[in-house]
Amino acid sequence: MLLAATGIAIAGADSAAGPRHPSRGTAADTYRDEVAVCGHIQQDRAACVREAGAARQAAAQGQLTGAPDYLQNALARCGRQPQMERSACEARVRGTGQTNIEGSVLGGGVIRETVTPIY
């Protein structure tokens, strides 16, 4: 009986932990998932745990709305390029044409190279 009551108390505290993430469950679930990754990525564990805690706090205050639209952000940066270079920039961002993409964010960066033959 005591075990069942404890389970209900934990479930109640978990659901009160904050807003639900659309794919992960409660904010507490998201926090646990993020902390579990700490130590297995190329980031200082203490910094990783600190960032996960800050994200949990921001989510609880309704300040964490979701992931940004990286494609739209990158295309907006292309819009600031001179007209002659804009289409090449957009091709690199989208990975179309003769675009080669190498690297990773964890490895230090993604390099996008588009070869444009000039005749």
C-alpha positions as CSV (number, residue, x, y, z in Angstrom):
1,M,0.0,0.0,0.0
2,L,2.8,2.4,0.9
3,L,4.5,1.6,-2.5
4,A,1.3,2.4,-4.4
5,A,0.9,5.8,-2.6
6,T,4.5,6.7,-3.3
7,G,4.0,5.9,-7.0
8,I,1.0,8.2,-7.1
9,A,2.9,11.0,-5.3
10,I,5.8,10.7,-7.7
11,A,3.5,10.8,-10.7
12,G,1.7,13.8,-9.4
13,A,5.0,15.7,-8.8
14,D,6.2,14.7,-12.2
15,S,3.1,16.1,-13.9
16,A,3.4,19.3,-12.0
17,A,7.0,19.8,-13.0
18,G,6.1,22.0,-16.0
19,P,4.7,22.0,-19.5
20,R,4.9,18.9,-21.6
21,H,7.3,18.6,-24.4
22,P,5.5,17.5,-27.6
23,S,7.5,14.3,-28.0
24,R,9.0,13.5,-24.6
25,G,6.4,13.8,-21.9
26,T,6.9,16.1,-18.9
27,A,9.6,18.7,-18.3
28,A,11.0,16.3,-15.7
29,D,11.2,13.6,-18.4
30,T,13.0,16.0,-20.7
31,Y,15.4,17.0,-18.0
32,R,16.3,13.4,-17.1
33,D,16.8,12.6,-20.8
34,E,19.1,15.6,-21.3
35,V,21.1,14.9,-18.1
36,A,21.5,11.2,-19.2
37,V,23.3,12.4,-22.3
38,C,25.8,14.5,-20.3
39,G,29.2,12.8,-20.1
40,H,28.6,11.1,-23.4
41,I,29.1,14.1,-25.6
42,Q,32.0,16.4,-26.2
43,Q,30.9,18.9,-23.6
44,D,32.0,19.4,-20.0
45,R,29.5,17.4,-17.9
46,A,29.0,20.2,-15.3
47,A,28.2,22.7,-18.1
48,C,25.8,20.1,-19.7
49,V,23.9,19.6,-16.4
50,R,23.8,23.4,-15.8
51,E,22.3,24.0,-19.3
52,A,19.8,21.2,-18.8
53,G,18.7,22.8,-15.5
54,A,18.4,26.2,-17.1
55,A,16.3,24.8,-19.9
56,R,14.0,23.1,-17.4
57,Q,13.6,26.3,-15.5
58,A,12.9,28.3,-18.7
59,A,10.3,25.6,-19.7
60,A,8.6,25.8,-16.4
61,Q,8.3,29.6,-16.8
62,G,6.9,29.3,-20.3
63,Q,10.0,30.8,-21.9
64,L,11.1,27.8,-23.8
65,T,9.0,27.6,-26.9
66,G,10.8,25.0,-29.0
67,A,13.6,24.5,-31.5
68,P,14.3,27.4,-33.8
69,D,13.7,26.9,-37.6
70,Y,17.4,26.6,-38.6
71,L,16.6,26.4,-42.3
72,Q,14.6,29.7,-42.2
73,N,17.4,31.4,-40.2
74,A,20.1,30.3,-42.7
75,L,18.0,31.3,-45.7
76,A,17.4,34.7,-44.0
77,R,21.2,35.1,-43.8
78,C,21.4,34.3,-47.5
79,G,19.0,37.1,-48.2
80,R,21.6,39.6,-46.9
81,Q,24.1,38.4,-49.5
82,P,24.7,40.4,-52.8
83,Q,22.1,39.3,-55.4
84,M,24.7,37.5,-57.5
85,E,25.8,35.3,-54.6
86,R,22.3,34.7,-53.0
87,S,21.3,31.7,-55.1
88,A,24.7,30.0,-54.4
89,C,24.2,30.6,-50.7
90,E,20.7,29.1,-50.8
91,A,22.0,26.0,-52.7
92,R,24.6,25.5,-50.0
93,V,22.0,25.8,-47.2
94,R,19.6,23.4,-48.9
95,G,22.3,21.0,-50.0
96,T,21.1,21.1,-53.6
97,G,23.1,21.1,-56.9
98,Q,26.7,20.2,-56.6
99,T,26.9,20.8,-52.8
100,N,29.2,18.7,-50.6
101,I,28.5,18.7,-46.8
102,E,31.2,17.5,-44.4
103,G,31.8,17.5,-40.7
104,S,29.5,17.8,-37.7
105,V,28.5,20.3,-35.1
106,L,30.2,18.1,-32.4
107,G,33.3,17.9,-34.5
108,G,33.6,21.7,-34.6
109,G,31.4,22.7,-37.6
110,V,29.7,21.7,-40.8
111,I,31.4,22.7,-44.0
112,R,29.2,23.2,-47.0
113,E,30.9,23.6,-50.4
114,T,29.1,24.2,-53.7
115,V,31.1,24.0,-56.9
116,T,29.9,26.3,-59.6
117,P,31.6,25.9,-62.9
118,I,32.2,29.1,-64.8
119,Y,32.6,28.8,-68.6
